[in-house]
Amino acid sequence: MKILFIGCGDIGLRAIRALPSGSLEFAWQAQAMRRNPLALPADIDAIRGDLCNTGDLLAVLDKSSVDAIVITLTPDHMSDQGYLDSYVAGARALKLALSKTENPPRLVVWASSSGVYSQTNGEWVDELSEVIPISFRGKRLLEAEKIIGSLSTEPLLCNGRPIKPLVVRFSGIYGPGRNRLIHQIKQGKIAAKEPTVWTNRIHSEDCARVIVHLLKRYAQNKPLESLYLATDDEPVSAHEMQHWLAKQMGVCILGDSDNKKNRQSAGLSNRRCSNKLLTKTGYKLAFPSFREGYLSLLKNE
């Protein structure tokens, strides 16, 4: 099974590394496309290309038969324009390229975010929950999701079969190189206990393994939904998690972070994410909660 990874930053690279090697059931072949392929390790089969340039993607698809495409993007700027130029423009260019190529893939995996949810009272959310994003980020992410979802209803065929779009909404990603919270704790301040602000996390290694798990299921012709919410087993209040982390680090807590800031956060976005649909597929988390994940990070601090 040949997979084209587009964007291929930290999560994409980890997913390539997590692909089975020496599998008797399938021969896995991965290729990475990004604007700066020299940023990838030398042992990765990498090519230069920009997802938002339809010609770049067409050249790759027309040259070789790709079974699946995995797209993991990072905006150049954390702004509305940044998300428009990456997620939305990328989804549009991908759809256009797929409508023109003679070698479309059978599966498209699109990495999105739980940021599309806007619940504010600590509600549980899952794949069926209402999504009415209020932030520019959530709005653009959902706009891109809808474009990708339309691949299943429009006449883009692969060997007589429609292309399968699969969106994965990841909750807050942490892991090696994502140590902002650890640096914050070192300053001795943690989130206020009240009001309760829920946080949902997933380790970057689990993000990669989720992608590979879903690719395997598709290769084995096992049932797949078109949307999965990927998060760990334990939503936790920001105060509880940060208090625990400070204790593990031996940091003296100077005081709670600004209460006004916490109240604003609670009013804007405050939910608990469920991973039940994903775990029903048989996926086992490498880091079931923030405890296992952050302990592994602290060992390397």
N, C-alpha and C positions, 0 to 999 in steps of 0.2 A: 504494500500500500504506500503510494507516494503522497507526501504531505508537503504543501507549500506554506511556510510560516511567514506571514507578512507583518512588518513592524519589528517583530522579533527583538524586543528588549529583554529585560530580566526574566519575565514570565515565559516568553516564547523560547528563550534559550534554555531555561530550566525544563520546559516541556520536551524539547529535542533531546536533552540529556536523559529524560525519564522514559523515552520510548524503549520498548523491549529490544534487547540485542540477542541475536542468535535464536530468535523465535522459530519454532518448528511449524507454527500455524500460519504466520504471516511474515513476509519480508518487508520490513519497514524502511522507507527511504525518506529522508527529510532534506528540504532545501529552504534556505532563509532568504527573504528579499527585504532589503531595507535601503534607505537613502545613502547610508554610509556603511557598506558591508565590511570595511576594514576594522570597524569597531568590534566585530565578532571574532571569537577565537579562530585560529588558523585551521583547526580541524573541522570547522563547520562549512558545509557546502553553501556558500553565500553568493548572492548576485545583487547588483545595484538596481534599485527600482523604487519608485514612489507610488504608493497605492492610489493617490489622487490623480496620477497620470494614467489614464486608461490605456494609452499606448504601451507603457511599460508592462502592465499586467497582461495585455493581449500578446505581447511578444513572448512572455514566459509560457502562457497557456497554449499558444499555437505551436510552440517548439516542442513541448513535451506533454505527455498525458498525466495530469494531476488528479488523484482520487479525492483529495480533500484540501481545503484551504482553512488555515487558522489565522485569525486577525487579532492581534493584541496591540492596541495603539496607545500612544502617549502624546497629548497635545503639546505643541511648542510653547504655548502660553496658557496660563490658567485664567482664561477669559472667555466670554461668549464667542468672540471671533476665533480664539484658539480651538475651541471645541467644534465650531462650525467648519473650520478649515481642516480638521483631522477626522473626527467621527462622521459628521454628516457628509462632507465632501468625499471622504473615503468610501462610505457606503454607496453613494451615488455612482462613483467611478467604478466600483466593483460590479454593481448591477449592470452598468452599461457594457463593461468588458465581457461579462458572462453572456450578455445577449448577442455579442458579436463573435465570440470564439467558436471554433468547431470542436474544441476539446474542453467542454465545461466539466468541473469537478462534480462528484456525486454529493458532497457534503461541504457546507460552509459553517465554520464555528466562529462566532463573533463574541469577543470579550466585552462585556458591558459592566454596569455597576449597580449596586443597591441604591445609589444616589437618585434613581428614578422615583423612589418612594418618597412620600411627603407626610406620613403619619407623625403626629406630634405628641401623642399621649401614652407612649410606651406600648402601643398595640403590636401584636404579632403580625408579621407579614409573610406571605409566601408567593408562589407563582401566580395565584389567582387574585391576589389583593389588588385593590384599586391603585392606579398610578396616575397621579395628577401633580407632576413635579412643579415646584415653585422656583427653584434656582435655575440659573442659566445652564448650569452643568447638567442637571437632571433633564431639562427640556431638550437639550441637544442630544443627550444620550438616548432618550426615548425616541426622538425623531430618527436617529440612525437605526435603532432597533426595528422600527416600523418598515424602513426601507429593506432591511435584511429579511424581515419576516415575509415581505411580499414576494420573495424568491419562490416560495412554495405555491403561490397562486398564479404566477405569470408563466407564460409558455417558454421557459428556459429549460430545455430537456437535456438529459445525459443518457445516451443509449436508450431513449424511449421512456426514461423515468424523470420526474421532476427533481430539481435540486433540493436537497434537504437543508434548510437553514436551522441553526441551533445557536441560541443566544444564552450565554452564561453571565448572570449578574453576580459579580464578586462583591462581598462586603469589604470593610476596611482591610487593606492588605498591609501586612508587616513582615519583616524578615531581614536578612542580611542587607545592609546598605539602606535600610529604612528605619533609622534609629532616632527619629525626631522625639518620640515620647520618652525614650531613655534619657536623652539629653535634657529634656524638660524636668524629669524626675530628679536628675542630678542637682538641679537648682533648688530643690527642697520644697517645691510647691505642687500640690495635687488638686484635682477637681473637688469642688464642694460636695458635701454629702447630700444636701438638699438644694434645689429639687433634683430628683433622680434623673440622670441623663444616661440612657442605655447606649452601650457601644457594642458593635458587632465586628468580629475580626476573623481573618483567615490568613494563615501563613503562606508566604509566596511559594513554598515548596508544595503545599496542598493545592494552590491554584494550578500549578503545572501538572500535578498528578490527576486533578479533576479533568483537565483537558485530555490527557492521555487515556484516562478511564473511559471517557465518552467516545473517543476515537476507537478504542478497542470494542466497545459495545456495537458501534456501527459496523465495524469490520466483521463482527460475529453475527450480524443480522439480528441483534437483540433490540427490543423496543426502545425507542428514544422519544422523549417529548421535545418540543421545539424551544422550551425555556426551562432553565434550571437556576435556582438561587443557591450560590455556593458560599457557605459560611461555616464556622466551626459549630460545635455542639452547645456552646454556652454563651448566650448574650449576657453581658454583665454591666453593672453600673460603672461609669467612668471612675467614680470615687473608689469603689471597691477594688477595681483592677489596679489603679494607680497606687492605692495604699499598700496593696500586696507587693507591687513591684518595688516600691520604696523600701519596704522591709527586706526584700531579697537583696537589694543593693546596699543595705546598711546606711541608707540616707536618712538624716534627721529631717523630719517634716517641719518646715517653717510655718506653714499655714495653708488654708485652702486657697485655690485660685479665686480670682474675682467672681463674687456671687452674681453680679450683673451679667457677666459674660456667660456664666452657666445657665442663667435664666433665659438669656437670648437663645442659647443653643437648644435648650429644651423646647422653646416655643417654635423654633424653625424645623427641627427634625429630631424625632425621638421615637424609635421603634425597636422591636426585637425580631430578628430575621430567623426564619425556620429553614433547616436544611433537610427536612424529612423526605421530600421528593427525590433529592439527590442520593441520600443514604439508602433509600429503597432500591436503588439500582445496584447496591452492593458496594458502594464506595466506602472505604475505611480511612478516616482521617489520620494522617501522620501526627498531627498536633490537634487533638480533640478540643483543647481549650487554650486560652491565653497563657495558662501556667506552663504547660509543656513547651509552648512556642517561645515564650520569653526566657525561660530557663536556658534553652539552647542558645539564645542570643547572648545572654549574660556570660556564658562560658567562654565566649570568644571576645568579650569586651576587654 
